[in-house]
Amino acid sequence: MMIQTTILRFCSVLFQSAASCELRPVLAQVPKRLPAGYVIAEVTLKGCAAKPVAFTSSDPDFTVNTDGTIITVRGLEITTKQFSVLVQDENRSDWKVDIILSCKDEKSSSVAHKRTKRRWRPLPFSIIENDSPPFPKELEMISSDSSVNYTVYYQISGQGVTTDPKELFILNKNTGMLSVTRAVDREQYPQFNFIARVFDVSGRETDAFLPITVNVEDKNDNAPEFIGSRFFTVEERCRAGTVIGQVNATDKDQAKTPHTLIKFTLHNATDMFSIDPFTGVITAKTNTLDREAQEKVYVEIEIRDMGGASSGLFSRGTVVITLTDVNDNPPTFKEKLYKAKVQENQENVLVTRIPVEDKDLVNTSNWKALFEVTKGNESGNFRMETDPKTNEGLLYVIKGLDFEKTPLVKLEITARNEVPLVGTDTKWLSVPLELSVGDEDEGPEFNPAILYLKVKENVANGTIIGTYKALDPENKNSNGIKYYKMTDPGNWITVVENTGELKTANTIDRESPLVHKDMYNITIRAVDESKKTGKGMVIIQIEDVNDNMPVILDPDLIMCSKDDMLSSVLVEAVDLDQRPYSTPFIFELGADHDGKWKMKDATESSVVLEQAVALPTGLYSVPLLVKDLQGFGKEQTVNVRVCTCEREENGVGICGARSASSSLGSLGILALVLSGLLLLLLSLLLIFICSTKRDKLYISDDTGTGGMLLKSNTEAPGEEVKDGALLMIPGTEVVDGSLQSGLMESKNVTSASGRYGQQFFQGGGVYNTTTQEFGTEKFYSSGRYDNNLYGNNTLQKLSNRSALDTWKTNGRYLDRKLAYFGDKEEGRYADDLLKTYGHEGMGSPAGSVGCCSNLGEQESVDFLNTLGPKFKPLADVCYTTNRTGN
């Protein structure tokens, strides 16, 4: 398909505009190398009524001038290229023109003649979508100039031929007639691009391939469709013109044509809403949208193409507009008047429930009610709450009412919501409520409830400072009422029980920590004859008197020595009284001052003490007279230490190391002397203890009976415990050389027959240690010590009489004991009761101490191994003593 006779390289441009306004593509053959500014072609809208006003190239390598001329922006080299130019007319309609560039090489073979006109025909063309049968339909004839010199045949390939949709286009290879075989849907295939080739009988291609573009012309065969959400919300009572939402629609037909120009139309609710016919924006038409009347509005909308023309296709759909709640309805009361009843003096009780109705959305801030007592609650007797479940108002009495004062209470209850009202002129509503107060027998009441009294401090005890009486609210008198204190932190006041007079009982001190802001509180209780009580408070306002003198805060001061300069120090004083009994203070040097000091820069509560002459370091006592404004004061001593200061902390000098050493020297010496004396005293005490021949060793007694052991260096029984000298009577034993004897003491003796337990005389007393049995009763003695009846004198006499060695003598003493019990009065037995303690008799793990007095084997200490843990320390001592003696 190339002409072989040309020598120079050139390209021809073919341009064709349709006679009608339906533009066809531009086919242009250009040189392979294009310089910048090369003119390709010209685009016009010939055949169209509108005039083009703007051109836009889709390829950045090309630009279009205002007259439609296509030129290159930069130099480039091409083989084939395709792009489009967007043309906008004066009616703001957009049209697209396809530009197809192809290149022809200058080295062509020689032919019989030379032609510079078009090489192929036809130009790009269009088909109508969904065209009606019959098929196939002939479209265009394809012909190449090479057919003049050769016997040729044609072939096509590409989209619609060899690729999907396959075999849509067919070509008569001999004649070049192009046909379409079936209807085409533009919405699926808006354009087809394929190529045509020409061959001679030998199969050699005789011309360059031809790109063929087939445009599918749109047909209005698709109705508009809704896209996106069709559910919108808007507040009720919104302003007219409020944008609610936008309805979106689409049309599958060709864009920017009448086939896709959609118009929106409302079919109902036109009194509430309006819609823009071409944008689909829905707006509120009125400000009276009411959720309580209709919460959801179903709006039917029609969308029609062809700009709404009757010939246009259309669809209909429903848009749901939900009205959201605003607080445009106040709570309303169900009754015009509410009545309730409550007993007087009741507190924190529910009086009544007040129901309300609210048309707003339930369980929202627009619906939830808040109640308030707007009239009749000046004394704060009432409280309103809301039941969260029923939205009812709950009226509580929090302070008791008085029937005698107000038998009927008139209230006004106002109900409101948690948020303000909007979009309406309606105000919050109120309702009257009558509350009847029931009468009860009440306790006395103080009037006033708080009594204020002014009292000077330090008033004499017994002074009447006031009277605080209570009245019976029923009969309005105070007969039979008694008064008592409930609280009085300092016990300063007494209350006369019958009259309510308040008297001072102790000194009233304004400066006491019990006083707060010059006031002291006590509470009084009044009790009537029916035992009902009332309570009142007395606040005593204490007036100050001049009972405190100024006192120097810190009498020990440090003055820093400053070489040859005269040093000074600040002296501050304080007075617990108030003006005019305190500041400003008067500072004077005492009568006995030595003339070495002077004062300056006095303020209300301080003065500067300065050296009159230079003083060496040391401690000085300076007498100062400090008086208050009334001249009440005394002379005080200030101890000033003059030293060399190494630093200051918070304005106070700190003496240096030398001064500190000298000040602490006397104390250190005193501490050393006292320590030496203490050590000496301890040494003497230890020497005294160690030199003692006999001392007492106390043995731990787990049972609480107590006991002590006399340490002895005796290696064997002494002369005082010889067998012949022992007094052996029933109930006696010898332990460690000492005579142990016992006599039973009992409060009740029921039988002459009985068994007496072991008893011991030691140190002039009687100890009962074991079980006592008389008749059928058993008694446990606890160890009674009696130093009067049978003391050391009695034992001495018994030991010196040999007649006691017989049972007869023993019986005589027993009879005397029994006679002693029988002759005394009944009160006597309180001194002779048996007392129980942990004894060594039956059941005791320690056994009896009698084992220690066995004289049969005096030299053996084996029995010590058999003693229980109670006598373990005794056993250890005896064993050690015996081993040392041996």
Secondary structure, DSSP 4 states (H G I P E B T S, - for coil): ---TT--S----B-----SSSS---EEEEE-SEE-TT-EEEE---TT-SSPEEEEEESSTTEEE-TTSEEEESS-EE-SEEEEEEEEEETTS-EEEEEEEEEE--S-----SS---S-SEE---EEEETTPPSSSSEEEEE-EEGGGGTS-EEEEEEEBTTTBSSTTSEEE-TTT-EEEE-S---TTT-SEEEEEEEEEETTS-B-S--EEEEEEEE-------EEES--EEEEETTPPTT-EEEE-EEE-SS-TTSGGG--EEEE-S-TTTEEE-TTT-EEEE--S---TTT-SEEEEEEEEESGGG-TTS-EEEEEEEEEEEP-S-S--EES-S-EEEEEETT--SEEEEEE-EE--S-TTSTTT-EEEEEEES-TT--EEEEE-TTT--EEEEE-S---TTT-SEEEEEEEEEESS---SS----EEEEEEEEEEP-----EESSSEEEEEEETTPPTT-EEEE--EE-TTTS--TT-EEEEEE-TT--EEE-TTT-EEEE-S---TTSTT-BTTEEEEEEEEE-TTS-EEEEEEEEEEEP-S----EES-SEEEEE-BTTBPPEEEEEEE-SSPTTSSSSPEEEE-TT--SSEEEE---SSEEEEEESS---SEEEEEEEEEE-TTS-EEEEEEEEEEE-EEEEETTEEEE-HHHHHHHHHHHHHHHHHHHHHHHHHHHHHHHHHHT-SS-EEE---TTS---EEE----SS--GGG-GGG----TT-EEETTEEE------S----S-EE---EEEETTEEEE-SEEEETTEEEE------SSSS-HHHHHHHHT-GGGGSHHHHHHHHHHHHHHHHHS-GGGGGGS-------SSTT-TT--GGGGG--TTTT--GGGGG--GGGHHHHHHHHHHHHHH-
